[in-house]
Amino acid sequence: MKLKKMLLALPFALSLSFSAHANLITNGDFETGDLTGWGVSGLTQVYSTIGHNSNYGNGFDTTIGGTIQQTLSGLTVGKTYKLDYWLRNDNFGTGSSYNFQASWAGSVISGSEVGNVAAFAYTLQSFNLIAFSNSAVLAFSGTSQGAFYLDDVSLDEVTTPPVPEAPEWLLTLSGLSALAFAKKRKAA
């Protein structure tokens, strides 16, 4: 019975996609203690005590607002990339307008906008993005009376494992059949 379940699950497991582990972001954890690798406009800074899983994190903590961005080169047109980052909101302000958003290639990433919400602890934000050219600008912008904190930014290419050829499937199934036969014979 267990073998049948494993055989049924095999095609599903082989079809899953996964992220390669080559983060394309420079200094996404801000552990340099500064904004090395990031272009900056407005007011935003690295703080030494507010990191998600480390010491440092970037804060957007002013009513003026600020943006950090990186131009990512070497992208493959049509490929999917997974963006992950951790976001926290301390919301010290009351009745004030504040917001945070991420953008990719000049467009706001749908679902990345946060505004006028209660405080929340670091929360993982994940988005699948498609490259439409060989380079794209990834940007994060925020304004607040409280504070938005950003940390552990990563961008990885999503890859899909190759589908096995028919002879590979036959070899795998024959091997599993032999194991099942041997197990059944041993049980008898």
N, C-alpha and C positions, 0 to 999 in steps of 0.2 A: 504494500500500500504506500509506504514512504517513497519507494523507488518511482512509482507512478507519479506522485506529486512532484518529485524532483524533475522527472522528465517533462512534465507539463510546465514547470516553472523555468526550465532552461531557455526556451526561446525568448521569454519575457526578460530574463536576466541579461541575455546577450544583446537585447535591443536597447537597453538603457544608455543614455548619454551621460557623460561625466565631464567635469572641468579639468583641464590640464593644470598643473601646479606651477605655472610660470606667471607670477603676478607682473602685470605690465605697468603698475603704478610705482613711481619713485617716491620714497618716504611716505607711504600711505599710513604708517603707524606714528608718524611725527616724532620718532625717537631720536632724531638729530637735535631735538629741542628747538628747532626753528622750522621755517617753511621752505627748506631746501627742496628744489624740484618743482615747486608750485609757483605759478604767477599769482600776484596778489593785487587786488584793487579794493579801495575802501579800507575799513577797519576790521581786521581779524587777526588773531594771534594764537600762538601755541602756549598752553598752560602746562605747568609741570606737575600738577596734582589731580588732573581730571581724566587721565587716560582710561580706556576701557579695560584692557588687560595689561597695561603697562603704565609708565609714568606720565607720558605726554599725550595730549589731545589738542585739537584745534577748536577754538571758541569763536562764535559769532555773537558778541555780547554788547552790541551798541545799537542805538536807534539809527545811526547813520547807515549801517549795513556794510557788508563786505563780501567779497568773492575770492575764492581760490580756484585755480584751474591748472590743468596740465594738457599739453598737446601730445597725443599719443600717436606715434608713427609706426609703420610696419604692420598695420592691420591688413587683414585679408578681406577684400570686398565680398560681401555676402555671408561672411562667417558670423556666428553668434558668439557674443562675449558675455560673461556673467559678472555683473557689478555687485559687490557686497560692501556695505559699510555699516558702522554702528553709530546711532544717533541718540542723543540725550537732550532733554529739554528741562531746564530748571524753573522756567516761568516765574521770575521774580516780579514781573510787571502785572498791573491790574488795569484792565480796561484799555490797554494799548494794543495797537496792531503790530503783530510780529509774524514772521514767516521764515521758512527754510525750503529750499528746493535744490534738486540736482538737475543738470542738463547735459545732454550728449549731442555733439555736432550741432550746437546752436538751438536745440529744442528742449523744452522742459520734459523730463522723463515723467510720463503719466504715473501717478501714484506716489511720486516722491515729495509732493508738496505737503507741508505741514504748517498750519497757522492757527493761532488763537485757540490752543488746546491746553488742557491741564498738564502739569509737569509729568514727565515719565523718565524712567531709568533708561540706561543704554538698551537699545532695541536694534536687532539686526534688520537691515533693509536689503533686499535682494531684487535685482532686475536683470532680465535678459535683454541685451542690446545687439543690434545688427550693424555691422560696419558697411557704410555706403560709399566709402572712399578709403584710401590707404592711410589716412590720418583723420583724427577727430579730436575735438576739444571736450574734455570732461570737466565740468565746473560745478561748484557748490556755492550757493549764495544764502545769506541769512541776515535778517534784521530782528532785533528783539529788545524788549525792556528787561527780559530775563536773560536767558542764555541758551543757545543751542551749541552742543558740543559734538564734534565729529571725530571718529577714530577708526583705525584698522580698515582703511579703504583698499580694496583689491579689485582687479579686473583680470579675468582669466578667460582664455579661449575655451569654448565648449566644444568638445570633440565627441564623435560618435564612434564606437568601436566598429570595425568592419564586420559585415555579415559573413559568416562562414560560407564557403563554397559547398555545393552539394556533396562532393566526395568527403569533405571534412565532416559534414553532418552524418553521412553513412558510417564513417569510421567511428565517430563518437557514439552513435546509437548502437553499433555492433559491439563496441567495448562495454557499454552499459548493459546490453542484453546478456553478454557473457558473464558479467558480474552478477546479474539477477539470477541467471541460470545456476551459477555456482552456489549462490546463497540458498536458493531453493533446494538444490541437490543436497547441500550440507544439512539443511533443516529436516530433510526426509530420512 
